[in-house]
Amino acid sequence: MNTFRTNDLLHDLAAITENNRNAVERHISNLSKEQLYWKKDNASWSVIEILAHLNEYATYYNEVLNRRIEKTRFREPRQVFISSPLGRSAWSSMKLGNARNVKRKLRAPRLYNPAINKDISLENSVTRFIEFQTELLEILTKAANVSLRKVRIPISVSKLIRLRLGDALMFVIYHNERHIQQALNVIAYKNFPQKTGEE
């Protein structure tokens, strides 16, 4: 059983979200088009594809999180949040290790894979990501006023499966953190192109 102090959990999730947004602003927003689209090999994602993947999830989750929080009747926040077994399985599979390493590689669903689903737009991915993270910080503030346990969030790949709000927030934010680290790893490759001239 995973038990969290609600205020501490929301504070930690907000800190991760701010770090994700800051990392993109500091290390990615000034990259050239060549750098954003560079891949180390055909099986890997570029930085722009990573952000587009996250934005596709945010398009769904930010909207449903906002709606469920605003419409819920469970407006009595509890001091402690208890994660469900299903929820723990979802977010723990996304959480980075202590060395900021990916503990388990996962295959993205086709619907959310920008290398396969050409309907996923790569346009303005950097700006959109920053905007989505700012919105997510507002969602975390709203979440402090409801029950993280009783509000239920349908997951993106199956509306029949619902996570507790606290578990859904951890899943979304750990998933963001995982992929922002992936993007930073792309930038750190020795063959990553250097920025040259004007775009």
N, C-alpha and C positions, 0 to 999 in steps of 0.2 A: 504494500500500500504506500503510495506517494502522497504525502501531506505537505502543504505549503501554507505559510502565512500569506493571506491574500494581498496585503499591502506590499510585502516584500516581493512577491511574485510579479505583481504589476509593475513595480519599480524596476525590477531586473529586466523584464521584457521591454519596457520603455528605453532602458539604457542600451540594450542590444539594437533596438530599432534606430535609435539616434546614431549609434556607431555604424550601422549599415548605411544610413543616409549620408553620414559624414564621409565614409570611405568612398562612396561614389562621387560625392562632390569634390573630394580632395584628389583622388587617384584616377578617376574615370572621366569626369565631365570635361576635362581638357584634352582627352585623347583625340588623335586624328581619325578620319574615317578608315584609313588603312589599318590603324591599330585596333579600332573597335571591331573590325570584321576579320582580323587575323585568326587563323586556327593553326595549332601545332600539327594537326593531322586531320584527315577527313572524318575520323570517328569522334572528334572533339567539338565542343561548342566554342564559338567566339564570345568575346565579352558582350557584344550586342545581342547575341542569341540568349545568353544567360539572363540578361536584364529583361528581354522580351518574354522569356519563360516566366520570370517572377511577376511581370506585369500582367500576364494572362491569368495567373492565380489571383493576383490582387483585384483584378476586375471582378472576379466572382466573390472572393472572400470579404473584401472591404464592404461591398454592397450588402451581403447577407449578414455580416456581423453587425453593421449599423442598423439594419432593419430589425433583427431579432432583439437587439438591446433596446431599441426605442419602443418596440411594441410589447415587450414582456410584462407580465403582471408580477414577476418575481423581483420586486424592488427592495429586498432586504439583504444587503450584502453580509456575508459571514466573514468572521475573522480568519477562518481556515478554509482552504480549498483542498478537497480530496480528489485526486485523479482516478479515473476509472481504468480498469485493465486495458480496454480498447484504446482509450486516450493515451495512456502511457506507451503502448505499443506504437501508436502513430507518431508522437513527438520524439520519443527516444530514438526512433530510426533516423530522425533528421538531425539530432543534436550532435554538434561537433565534440570531438574528444578534448581532453585537457590541453593537448598540444595543438589545438585548432585543426586537427586532422579529421578527415572523413572516416568514420569507423566502419561504415558499410555502404558500398556503392549500390545505387538503386537505378532502375530504368524508369525514365519519365513516361507517363502515359502519352500515347500518340497525340491525343487532343492538345496536350500542353508541351509538345516537343517541337520547337521551331525549326529543327532540321528536317522534320517530316511533314508537319502541318504548315503548309505555305499560307494559310489564312491568318497566321499569327504575324501581326505587323511588327517590323523592326524600326519603323519610323519613330523618331522622338523618344526612343526607349530610355535614354538617360533622364530626360526631363520628367517623363511619366513616372519613372521609378521614384524619383525624389518626391514628387507630388503624392504618390501612393503612400510613401512612408510617413509623410507629414499627416496624411489622413489617418493612418494607422495609429499614430500617437494620440490623435483625438479620440479614436475608438477606445484605446486603453484607458483614457480618462473617464469616458462614459461607463466603461465596464466596472469601474470601482463602485458604481451606484446600484449594481444589480447582483443577483446570485450567480457566481461563476459556475456553480454546480447545477442549478436548475434550468438555466437558459441553455437550450440545445441548438447546435449548429449542424445543418446537413452538409456533408462533405462534398467536394466538387465532382468526384467520380461516381457517386451514388447518393441521390437525395434520400434514400431509405436509411442510410447509416448516419447517425447523428452523434456528434461529440459534445461533451460538456463544454461550455464556453471557455473555461480555463484551459482545457486540453486543446481546443481549437486554436486559441491564441498562441499557445506554446508551439503547436504544430506549424502554424503560419510563420511565426517569427524565427523559430529554429531553422525552418526551411529557407527563409530569406538569408539568414546568417551563413548557412551551409554554402549557398550559391554565391554570395558575395565573396566568401573566402576562395571559392573556385575561380571567380573572376580575377581576384588579386593574384592567384597562382598563375593564371594565364599571363598576366602582365610581367610576372617575375621570371618567365622562361628566358633562357639565354638567347634564344633566337627571336624573341619578340621584337618587332621592328621599332627602330628609333624614329622619333618625330623629325621630319625634315621639311623645310620650306613652308609655304602657306597652303592651306587647304582651299 
